[in-house]
Amino acid sequence: MKKLIIITGILALFAFASCREDKKIPDPAPKTPPVDNPTPPPSPKTGTPANTPEEDGTSISVKKDGASIETKDGKNKTDINVSKNDASVEIKKSKN
């Protein structure tokens, strides 16, 4: 009797699973054709002098790879860089 109930339950489960509606997978988007005339390369930047004085202040940058802190006060400059593979501290002081 127990075997008959188990077999009937399994058959009902298979019948239920086979009668479900299958979800249709949407077609992938069509590929766009390649561009015949690519845009020209950007022109080099002009108008910024090469030796611009850095402003005083503190800059903090945190990224996936690590962190960077830069501080400038007058002629004194401090750079601190910490990353996954490297760590460095650089302190520059002007000679009076």
N, C-alpha and C positions, 0 to 999 in steps of 0.2 A: 504494500500500500504506500509506503514512504517513497519507494522508487518511482511509482506512478505519479505522485505529486511533484517530485523533483523534476522528472522528465517533462511533465506538462508545464511547469514553471519555466524551464529552459526553452522549450518550444515557443511559449508565449513571448519570452524576452527576444528571441531571434525574430519572430514575426513583427514585433514592435520596432526593432532596430532596422529591419529591411523595408518597412513601409514609410519611414521618415522621408521627407523631401530633402534632397541634397541641395546645399547652397551652391549657387553658381558663382564661379570665380570671375571677376570682371577682367575684360581683356586689357592688356598693358597699353599704355598710351603710345601712340605712334611716334617714331623718332623724327626729329626735325632735320631737314636737310642741312648740310654744312654751308656756312656763309662763304660766298664767293669773294666778297670784298671786305676783308677784316679791317677794323679801325686802325688808323695810323698810330705808331707809338707816341706816347706823351712827350711833349717837348721838355727839354731840361729846364729846371727851375732857374729863374733869373730874378735879380733884384734883392737877394739876400747876401750880404757880405759874408766872407769866409770867417772873419775874426769878429764875431759878435760877442760882446761881453755877457757873461752869464749873470742872471739876476740873483740877488740874495734870497734865500728861503730854503725850504725843505721840500723834497719830493720823495714820496713813498710809492712804490710799485709792487703789488703782490700778484703773482701769476701762478700757473700750474707748476712750473719748474722751480720756483723759489721766490725770494723777495729781494728788493733793492731799495736802499735808502740813500739819498744824496742830500747833503746840507752844505750851504755856502753862506758864510758870514764875512763880508768884506773880502779880504784876500785869503782867508782860511777856507779850505774845502775838505769835506769828509765824504767818502764813498764806502758803503757797506753793501756787499752782495752775498747772498746765501742761496745756494741751489742744491739740487739733489746730489750732484757730483762734486761741488766745489764751494768753498767759502773764502771770502777775502775781505780785508779791511784796508783802505787806503786813506791816509791823512796827508794833506798838503798844506803847508804853512808858508807864507811868503817871508822872505828875508827882508828885514827892515834896515 
